[in-house]
Amino acid sequence: MSDLADVALPLIRTRTDLHRWSASNVHGRQMHEAVDVLDDAVAAGDDLQEVFAVTQKALAGAMKVIARADDSSGLIGDAVRRLLRLHADTAAAAKPPAARLVAWMMKFQFEGEVDYFELDPLAYAPALGDKGVALYRSALAEIAAGLGPEPPIPQSPDSPPWHTDHAGWRGWAEGRHVRSTLEWNARRLAVLDRDVDAIIATHARDRKVAAWLTETAVALTEIGHIDLALDWAKAGADFDSGHQAQQAGEYWCRLLAEHRPTEELAARREVFTRWPSADTAARLYTCAGDGWPGYRDEILERLSSSPRQAVLFALQTLRDTESAWRLAHSLQLRDADTWSRLVTVYEEIDPLAVLPALTDLVVGELTEAGAQHYQIAARRLKKMRTLAAGTDQQAEVDRFVLELRETHRRRPRLQREFDRAGLPA
């Protein structure tokens, strides 16, 4: 192996048991170090043919690793995606034979050990060239020709209809993977061709899902058809009131911000009106700039139907702790997490004023049994004693602690956690 391979590949490969989440995370971080080594080689102007070759070997090793790892945190998957980007980026400079690169791309997508990574033929087009792209299309068409119509999900004949036949299910799933991979390639090749009609046909499909309309807008943006992309993004936003439509609305606003900035504010206001939240209000606030005072009362009034969202907006976006405190009380905020955030900042303004809120948080925490709840309650009680120290509230806080000890006298773990926190007994 080359010096680069000697450094990078041992960081990718491992025989360690990665079924444990913690071990998988450790190795995932190590794999990112390997990608950093390869990135540094590119930045240093090293031989890109060597970087390409080592990256391809690293991908082969990474596939074996992730196939047997608990990658719940996504660290290994992110490393693989970085390797895939690097592989495509270095392919053009490395100039591998087009037939060999096409064979690798087909094997990776259709014969790999895992089936949840996608290759972007658009990214490989500079390396493939016109003849290579034609060869790639031919290889895809050959696979498509052998599929036939898609079968229904197989059902076991001797069980209720929601129970599937496992062997049949595996065969169906494999076929579905092949079809979805072909569909993905069709979408990306339509973008490569800059074919508007093909983009709409492959991305919007039957137009029954809001996210597909957003995908169409994104693809049209890639080829510079901004006006048409805006139309599709707006259609996605108008699709319904669901979260996919909201995501379409956000993309619509981002496109306007970049290409028609004078229209963004009205769009932000429309999106907020349809999906009022601390997040959509924050984006409207940023867009409004100096004109924000003209929107403030309207926005806060609209948010008042959701105390949590109103308080978070005042706290995180307006940075108005006192306003957030007043809203929490006037709107009768019930969300414990938001109260906890608010208390943390408001105690700097009025330490004693947060004691009733902390009392409610402690009581709420102890409605559930368990060490974690007891520890959180103990920390809050300790905080209350610190805030009340030297004031006429100190004795009241201590009485509250003793009452809790008596109420929960049959919870020995709670008593131990209170003792560890130095609470009165």
C-alpha positions as CSV (number, residue, x, y, z in Angstrom):
1,M,0.0,0.0,0.0
2,S,1.0,3.6,-0.4
3,D,1.9,5.9,2.5
4,L,-1.6,7.5,2.2
5,A,-3.3,4.1,2.3
6,D,-1.1,3.0,5.3
7,V,-2.4,6.0,7.3
8,A,-6.0,6.1,6.2
9,L,-7.2,2.6,5.7
10,P,-6.4,1.2,9.2
11,L,-8.6,4.0,10.5
12,I,-11.5,2.7,8.4
13,R,-11.1,-1.1,8.9
14,T,-11.7,-2.8,12.2
15,R,-12.4,-6.2,13.6
16,T,-13.9,-4.7,16.8
17,D,-17.5,-5.8,17.7
18,L,-19.5,-2.7,16.7
19,H,-22.9,-4.0,17.8
20,R,-22.5,-1.8,20.9
21,W,-23.5,1.8,20.3
22,S,-20.5,3.2,22.3
23,A,-18.0,1.1,20.3
24,S,-19.6,2.1,17.1
25,N,-19.3,5.8,18.0
26,V,-15.7,5.5,18.8
27,H,-14.9,3.9,15.5
28,G,-17.1,6.4,13.7
29,R,-15.0,9.2,15.0
30,Q,-11.9,7.3,13.9
31,M,-13.3,7.0,10.4
32,H,-13.8,10.7,10.2
33,E,-10.1,11.1,11.0
34,A,-9.4,8.9,8.0
35,V,-11.5,11.1,5.8
36,D,-9.7,14.2,7.2
37,V,-6.4,12.6,6.2
38,L,-7.7,12.1,2.6
39,D,-9.1,15.7,2.5
40,D,-5.8,17.0,3.7
41,A,-4.0,15.1,0.9
42,V,-6.3,16.8,-1.7
43,A,-5.7,20.2,-0.1
44,A,-1.9,19.6,-0.1
45,G,-2.0,18.9,-3.8
46,D,-1.1,15.2,-3.5
47,D,-1.5,12.8,-6.4
48,L,-5.3,12.7,-6.9
49,Q,-5.1,9.3,-8.6
50,E,-3.7,7.9,-5.4
51,V,-6.3,9.7,-3.3
52,F,-9.1,8.4,-5.6
53,A,-7.7,4.8,-5.3
54,V,-7.4,4.9,-1.5
55,T,-10.8,6.5,-1.2
56,Q,-12.4,3.7,-3.2
57,K,-10.6,1.1,-1.0
58,A,-11.8,3.1,2.1
59,L,-15.4,2.9,0.8
60,A,-15.1,-0.9,0.4
61,G,-13.9,-1.2,4.0
62,A,-16.6,1.2,5.2
63,M,-19.4,-0.8,3.7
64,K,-18.2,-3.9,5.6
65,V,-18.0,-1.9,8.8
66,I,-21.4,-0.2,8.7
67,A,-23.1,-3.5,7.7
68,R,-22.3,-4.9,11.2
69,A,-22.4,-1.7,13.3
70,D,-25.0,-0.1,15.5
71,D,-24.8,3.3,13.8
72,S,-27.8,4.8,15.7
73,S,-25.8,8.1,16.0
74,G,-25.1,8.3,12.3
75,L,-21.3,8.9,12.7
76,I,-20.3,6.0,10.5
77,G,-22.9,6.9,7.9
78,D,-21.7,10.5,7.8
79,A,-18.2,9.3,7.2
80,V,-19.4,7.1,4.3
81,R,-21.2,10.1,2.8
82,R,-18.0,12.2,3.1
83,L,-16.1,9.4,1.3
84,L,-18.6,9.3,-1.4
85,R,-18.3,13.0,-2.0
86,L,-14.5,12.7,-2.1
87,H,-14.7,9.8,-4.4
88,A,-16.8,11.7,-6.9
89,D,-14.7,14.9,-6.6
90,T,-11.4,13.1,-7.2
91,A,-12.7,10.8,-10.0
92,A,-12.5,13.5,-12.7
93,A,-8.8,14.2,-12.0
94,A,-8.0,10.5,-11.5
95,K,-9.6,9.7,-14.9
96,P,-10.3,6.0,-14.4
97,P,-11.5,4.1,-17.5
98,A,-15.1,4.9,-17.9
99,A,-16.1,1.3,-18.2
100,R,-14.4,0.5,-14.9
101,L,-16.0,3.4,-13.2
102,V,-19.4,2.5,-14.5
103,A,-19.0,-1.1,-13.3
104,W,-18.0,0.2,-9.8
105,M,-21.0,2.5,-9.7
106,M,-23.4,-0.3,-10.7
107,K,-22.0,-2.7,-8.2
108,F,-22.0,-0.2,-5.4
109,Q,-25.7,0.6,-6.0
110,F,-27.1,-2.8,-6.9
111,E,-24.8,-5.4,-5.3
112,G,-23.5,-3.6,-2.2
113,E,-23.5,-5.0,1.3
114,V,-25.9,-2.2,2.4
115,D,-28.5,-0.4,0.3
116,Y,-29.1,2.9,1.9
117,F,-26.5,5.1,0.2
118,E,-27.0,6.8,-3.1
119,L,-24.5,7.8,-5.8
120,D,-25.1,11.0,-7.7
121,P,-24.4,10.4,-11.5
122,L,-24.3,14.2,-11.8
123,A,-21.3,14.3,-9.6
124,Y,-19.6,11.6,-11.6
125,A,-20.4,13.1,-15.0
126,P,-17.1,15.0,-15.4
127,A,-15.2,11.7,-14.8
128,L,-17.5,9.6,-17.1
129,G,-17.6,12.0,-20.0
130,D,-20.3,11.7,-22.7
131,K,-19.4,8.1,-23.6
132,G,-19.2,7.0,-20.0
133,V,-22.6,8.6,-19.2
134,A,-24.1,6.8,-22.2
135,L,-22.6,3.5,-21.0
136,Y,-24.0,4.2,-17.5
137,R,-27.5,4.9,-19.0
138,S,-27.2,1.6,-20.9
139,A,-26.4,-0.4,-17.8
140,L,-29.3,1.1,-15.9
141,A,-31.7,0.4,-18.8
142,E,-30.5,-3.2,-18.9
143,I,-31.5,-3.6,-15.2
144,A,-34.8,-1.9,-15.8
145,A,-35.6,-4.1,-18.7
146,G,-35.3,-7.2,-16.5
147,L,-37.7,-6.0,-13.8
148,G,-41.2,-6.3,-15.2
149,P,-44.2,-4.8,-13.3
150,E,-43.9,-4.2,-9.6
151,P,-45.6,-7.0,-7.6
152,P,-47.8,-6.3,-4.6
153,I,-46.4,-6.8,-1.1
154,P,-46.6,-10.6,-0.5
155,Q,-49.0,-11.8,2.1
156,S,-48.8,-15.1,4.0
157,P,-51.9,-17.2,2.9
158,D,-52.4,-18.7,6.4
159,S,-52.2,-15.6,8.5
160,P,-54.1,-12.3,8.8
161,P,-53.6,-9.9,5.9
162,W,-51.2,-7.6,7.9
163,H,-48.8,-10.5,8.4
164,T,-46.4,-10.9,5.5
165,D,-44.6,-13.9,4.2
166,H,-41.0,-13.2,5.2
167,A,-39.2,-14.9,2.3
168,G,-41.6,-13.1,-0.1
169,W,-41.1,-9.9,1.7
170,R,-37.3,-10.0,1.3
171,G,-37.7,-10.6,-2.4
172,W,-40.2,-7.8,-2.7
173,A,-37.9,-5.4,-0.7
174,E,-34.9,-6.3,-2.9
175,G,-37.0,-5.5,-6.0
176,R,-38.2,-2.3,-4.4
177,H,-34.6,-1.2,-3.7
178,V,-33.7,-1.8,-7.4
179,R,-36.7,0.2,-8.5
180,S,-36.1,3.1,-6.1
181,T,-32.4,3.2,-7.2
182,L,-33.4,3.4,-10.8
183,E,-35.9,6.1,-10.0
184,W,-33.2,8.1,-8.1
185,N,-30.9,7.8,-11.1
186,A,-33.6,8.9,-13.5
187,R,-34.2,12.0,-11.4
188,R,-30.5,12.9,-11.3
189,L,-30.0,12.2,-15.0
190,A,-32.9,14.5,-15.8
191,V,-31.0,17.2,-14.0
192,L,-27.8,16.3,-15.8
193,D,-29.7,16.7,-19.1
194,R,-31.2,20.0,-17.9
195,D,-34.5,18.6,-19.2
196,V,-37.4,20.5,-17.5
197,D,-40.1,18.1,-18.7
198,A,-38.1,15.1,-17.5
199,I,-37.4,16.8,-14.1
200,I,-41.1,17.4,-13.5
201,A,-42.0,13.9,-14.6
202,T,-39.4,12.2,-12.4
203,H,-39.5,14.5,-9.4
204,A,-43.2,15.5,-9.1
205,R,-44.4,12.0,-10.0
206,D,-48.2,11.9,-9.5
207,R,-48.0,15.2,-7.5
208,K,-49.8,13.5,-4.5
209,V,-47.0,14.3,-1.9
210,A,-46.0,17.9,-0.9
211,A,-42.3,16.8,-0.5
212,W,-42.2,15.7,-4.2
213,L,-43.2,19.3,-5.3
214,T,-40.3,20.6,-3.2
215,E,-37.9,18.1,-4.8
216,T,-39.1,19.4,-8.1
217,A,-38.4,23.0,-7.1
218,V,-34.9,22.0,-5.8
219,A,-34.0,20.3,-9.1
220,L,-35.3,23.2,-11.2
221,T,-33.2,25.5,-9.1
222,E,-30.1,23.4,-9.8
223,I,-30.5,24.1,-13.5
224,G,-31.2,27.8,-13.0
225,H,-35.0,27.8,-13.8
226,I,-35.7,30.0,-10.7
227,D,-39.1,31.3,-11.7
228,L,-40.4,27.8,-12.3
229,A,-38.8,26.6,-9.1
230,L,-40.6,29.3,-7.2
231,D,-43.9,28.2,-8.7
232,W,-43.3,24.6,-7.6
233,A,-42.1,25.5,-4.2
234,K,-45.3,27.6,-3.7
235,A,-47.4,24.8,-4.9
236,G,-45.8,22.6,-2.3
237,A,-46.5,25.2,0.4
238,D,-50.1,25.4,-0.7
239,F,-50.5,21.6,-0.8
240,D,-52.0,21.2,2.7
241,S,-51.2,22.2,6.3
242,G,-48.8,19.4,7.0
243,H,-45.1,19.5,7.9
244,Q,-44.0,18.7,4.3
245,A,-45.9,21.7,3.0
246,Q,-44.3,23.8,5.7
247,Q,-40.9,22.7,4.5
248,A,-41.9,23.7,1.0
249,G,-42.9,27.1,2.3
250,E,-39.5,27.5,3.9
251,Y,-37.8,26.6,0.7
252,W,-40.1,29.1,-1.2
253,C,-39.0,31.8,1.2
254,R,-35.3,31.0,0.9
255,L,-35.6,31.1,-2.9
256,L,-37.3,34.5,-2.7
257,A,-34.6,35.8,-0.3
258,E,-31.9,34.9,-2.8
259,H,-33.7,35.8,-6.1
260,R,-36.6,38.2,-5.3
261,P,-35.7,39.7,-1.9
262,T,-38.5,42.4,-2.1
263,E,-41.0,39.5,-2.0
264,E,-39.6,37.6,0.9
265,L,-41.2,39.5,3.8
266,A,-44.8,38.9,2.5
267,A,-44.0,35.3,2.0
268,R,-42.5,35.0,5.5
269,R,-45.7,36.5,6.9
270,E,-47.8,34.1,5.0
271,V,-45.8,31.1,6.2
272,F,-46.0,32.3,9.8
273,T,-49.8,32.9,9.5
274,R,-50.3,29.3,8.3
275,W,-47.8,27.7,10.7
276,P,-47.4,30.0,13.7
277,S,-44.4,28.9,15.8
278,A,-41.4,30.3,17.5
279,D,-39.3,29.3,14.5
280,T,-41.5,30.8,11.8
281,A,-41.8,34.0,13.9
282,A,-38.0,34.1,14.3
283,R,-37.6,34.0,10.5
284,L,-40.2,36.7,10.0
285,Y,-38.5,38.8,12.7
286,T,-35.1,38.5,11.0
287,C,-36.6,39.4,7.6
288,A,-38.6,42.4,8.9
289,G,-35.4,44.1,10.2
290,D,-36.2,47.7,11.1
291,G,-39.8,47.2,10.3
292,W,-40.3,44.6,13.1
293,P,-42.2,46.9,15.5
294,G,-45.0,47.0,13.0
295,Y,-45.4,43.2,13.3
296,R,-44.7,42.7,17.0
297,D,-48.2,42.9,18.4
298,E,-49.7,40.8,15.6
299,I,-47.1,38.1,16.0
300,L,-47.3,37.8,19.7
301,E,-51.1,37.8,19.6
302,R,-51.0,34.9,17.0
303,L,-48.5,33.0,19.2
304,S,-50.5,33.4,22.3
305,S,-52.6,30.4,21.5
306,S,-49.5,28.3,22.2
307,P,-47.9,29.6,25.4
308,R,-44.7,27.5,24.8
309,Q,-44.1,29.0,21.4
310,A,-44.8,32.6,22.6
311,V,-42.4,32.3,25.5
312,L,-39.7,30.6,23.4
313,F,-40.0,33.4,20.8
314,A,-39.7,36.2,23.4
315,L,-36.8,34.4,25.1
316,Q,-34.7,33.1,22.2
317,T,-35.4,35.5,19.4
318,L,-36.4,38.8,21.0
319,R,-33.9,38.2,23.9
320,D,-36.5,39.8,26.1
321,T,-36.4,37.8,29.3
322,E,-38.9,40.0,31.2
323,S,-41.4,39.9,28.4
324,A,-41.0,36.1,28.3
325,W,-41.6,35.9,32.1
326,R,-44.7,38.0,31.9
327,L,-46.0,35.8,29.0
328,A,-45.3,32.6,30.9
329,H,-47.6,33.8,33.7
330,S,-50.3,35.6,31.7
331,L,-50.6,32.7,29.2
332,Q,-50.4,30.1,32.0
333,L,-47.5,28.2,30.6
334,R,-47.5,24.5,31.5
335,D,-44.5,23.2,29.7
336,A,-41.8,22.1,32.2
337,D,-38.9,22.3,29.8
338,T,-39.8,25.9,28.8
339,W,-40.2,26.9,32.4
340,S,-36.8,25.4,33.2
341,R,-35.1,27.4,30.4
342,L,-36.9,30.6,31.5
343,V,-36.0,30.1,35.2
344,T,-32.3,29.7,34.3
345,V,-32.2,33.2,32.7
346,Y,-34.7,35.0,34.9
347,E,-32.9,34.1,38.2
348,E,-30.3,36.6,37.1
349,I,-32.9,39.3,37.2
350,D,-34.9,38.3,40.3
351,P,-33.6,35.2,42.1
352,L,-36.5,34.9,44.6
353,A,-39.2,35.3,41.9
354,V,-38.2,32.0,40.4
355,L,-38.8,30.0,43.6
356,P,-42.5,29.3,42.9
357,A,-41.7,28.1,39.4
358,L,-38.9,25.9,40.7
359,T,-41.3,24.5,43.3
360,D,-43.7,23.5,40.6
361,L,-40.9,21.9,38.6
362,V,-39.8,19.8,41.5
363,V,-43.3,18.7,42.3
364,G,-43.9,17.8,38.6
365,E,-40.6,15.9,38.5
366,L,-41.5,13.8,41.4
367,T,-44.8,12.6,39.9
368,E,-42.5,10.0,38.2
369,A,-40.4,7.5,40.1
370,G,-36.8,6.8,39.1
371,A,-33.2,7.9,39.8
372,Q,-33.1,10.4,37.0
373,H,-36.2,12.2,38.3
374,Y,-34.9,12.2,41.8
375,Q,-31.5,13.7,40.7
376,I,-33.1,16.5,38.7
377,A,-35.4,17.3,41.7
378,A,-32.5,17.3,44.1
379,R,-30.5,19.7,41.9
380,R,-33.4,22.0,41.6
381,L,-33.9,22.0,45.4
382,K,-30.3,22.7,45.9
383,K,-30.6,25.6,43.5
384,M,-33.6,26.9,45.4
385,R,-31.6,26.8,48.7
386,T,-28.8,28.7,47.0
387,L,-31.1,31.4,45.7
388,A,-33.0,31.7,49.0
389,A,-29.9,31.8,51.2
390,G,-29.8,34.7,53.6
391,T,-33.4,35.7,52.8
392,D,-36.7,35.2,54.5
393,Q,-37.4,32.5,52.0
394,Q,-34.7,30.2,53.2
395,A,-36.7,28.6,56.0
396,E,-39.7,28.1,53.6
397,V,-37.5,26.3,51.1
398,D,-36.1,24.0,53.9
399,R,-39.6,23.2,55.0
400,F,-40.5,22.3,51.5
401,V,-37.6,19.9,51.4
402,L,-38.6,18.2,54.6
403,E,-42.2,17.9,53.4
404,L,-41.0,16.2,50.3
405,R,-38.9,13.8,52.3
406,E,-41.9,12.9,54.4
407,T,-44.2,12.6,51.4
408,H,-41.8,10.3,49.7
409,R,-40.4,8.5,52.7
410,R,-40.9,5.1,51.0
411,R,-38.6,6.1,48.2
412,P,-35.1,5.2,49.5
413,R,-33.4,6.2,46.3
414,L,-34.9,9.7,46.5
415,Q,-33.7,10.0,50.1
416,R,-30.2,9.1,49.0
417,E,-30.2,11.6,46.2
418,F,-31.4,14.3,48.5
419,D,-28.6,13.4,50.9
420,R,-26.0,13.6,48.2
421,A,-27.2,17.0,47.3
422,G,-26.8,18.1,50.9
423,L,-30.4,18.8,51.5
424,P,-31.8,19.0,55.1
425,A,-33.1,15.9,56.7
